[in-house]
Amino acid sequence: MSINEVNTQWTDERILELVRKLRNDLIKDFLDERHLKEYVASQFRVNDLSQIKIEFIKRDLKELLISPVNTNHYQGLIDQIRETDSAGLTETNETLFYKELELIFKKYMY
């Protein structure tokens, strides 16, 4: 092994599995209508989200749940796990997960 090589427990496949699990756990939280309404009210100041919009958001969240991880969106986190050989999440990394979901929320807010 050369000096620049790092013996890592994190293969690309394991990193993507971790990112997908974290993303999907967050999605599942938002599939709970109460959590979704609270988040939208606090982040977007929308208190009267119609039932139709809620259903559309939930539909899009379910589609995201079964979709592969957007590696471009999470590239910084993927690189960080590779480089540090650690899966610790920082506040910045946590924000990545919310930003992906907020794209869906914003589609139905305005």
HUKA-V34195 format. One record per residue. N is the residue number from 0. RES is the residue in one small letter. OMEGA is omega in whole degrees, 0 to 359 (* if undefined). BURIAL is + if it has 16 or more other C-alpha atoms within 10 Angstrom, else -. D_CENTER is the distance of its C-alpha to the mean C-alpha in Angstrom with 2 decimals. Layout:
BEGIN
N|RES|OMEGA|BURIAL|D_CENTER  N|RES|OMEGA|BURIAL|D_CENTER
END
This chain:
BEGIN
0|m|179|-|35.04  1|s|182|-|35.25  2|i|184|-|34.40  3|n|180|-|31.31  4|e|177|-|29.80  5|v|175|-|27.38  6|n|188|-|27.55  7|t|174|-|23.97  8|q|186|-|22.62  9|w|173|+|19.30  10|t|178|-|19.88  11|d|180|-|17.59  12|e|180|-|17.13  13|r|178|-|16.28  14|i|180|+|13.73  15|l|176|+|11.91  16|e|180|-|12.43  17|l|181|-|10.97  18|v|180|+|7.69  19|r|179|+|7.69  20|k|180|-|8.96  21|l|178|-|6.62  22|r|183|+|3.66  23|n|176|+|6.94  24|d|179|-|8.36  25|l|178|+|6.39  26|i|181|+|7.23  27|k|176|-|10.60  28|d|182|-|11.14  29|f|173|+|11.04  30|l|171|+|13.33  31|d|187|-|15.78  32|e|180|-|17.61  33|r|180|-|18.77  34|h|179|-|15.45  35|l|181|+|14.42  36|k|179|+|17.84  37|e|181|-|17.80  38|y|181|+|14.62  39|v|179|+|15.99  40|a|183|-|19.35  41|s|184|-|18.42  42|q|186|-|16.16  43|f|181|-|18.01  44|r|177|-|21.32  45|v|184|-|21.49  46|n|184|-|23.35  47|d|179|-|24.70  48|l|184|-|21.94  49|s|179|-|23.96  50|q|179|-|23.54  51|i|178|-|23.34  52|k|178|-|20.38  53|i|180|+|18.63  54|e|177|-|19.46  55|f|178|-|18.22  56|i|180|+|14.80  57|k|177|+|14.71  58|r|180|-|16.01  59|d|178|-|13.35  60|l|178|+|10.58  61|k|177|-|12.79  62|e|178|-|13.14  63|l|180|+|9.50  64|l|183|+|9.71  65|i|182|-|12.60  66|s|177|-|11.73  67|p|179|-|11.50  68|v|175|+|8.84  69|n|185|-|9.52  70|t|177|-|11.41  71|n|181|-|12.63  72|h|185|-|9.48  73|y|186|+|8.75  74|q|179|-|12.55  75|g|179|-|13.25  76|l|179|+|11.33  77|i|179|+|12.91  78|d|180|-|16.20  79|q|179|-|16.10  80|i|178|+|15.81  81|r|186|+|18.59  82|e|185|-|20.73  83|t|185|-|20.60  84|d|181|-|20.41  85|s|181|-|18.25  86|a|179|-|14.79  87|g|180|-|15.02  88|l|174|-|12.10  89|t|178|-|13.38  90|e|179|-|12.65  91|t|180|-|11.99  92|n|179|-|9.33  93|e|179|-|7.69  94|t|178|-|8.11  95|l|182|+|6.17  96|f|179|+|2.72  97|y|181|-|5.49  98|k|179|-|7.17  99|e|180|-|5.62  100|l|181|+|6.36  101|e|174|-|9.40  102|l|177|-|10.78  103|i|182|+|11.43  104|f|183|+|12.86  105|k|179|-|15.02  106|k|184|-|16.40  107|y|182|-|18.11  108|m|191|-|18.98  109|y|*|-|21.66
END
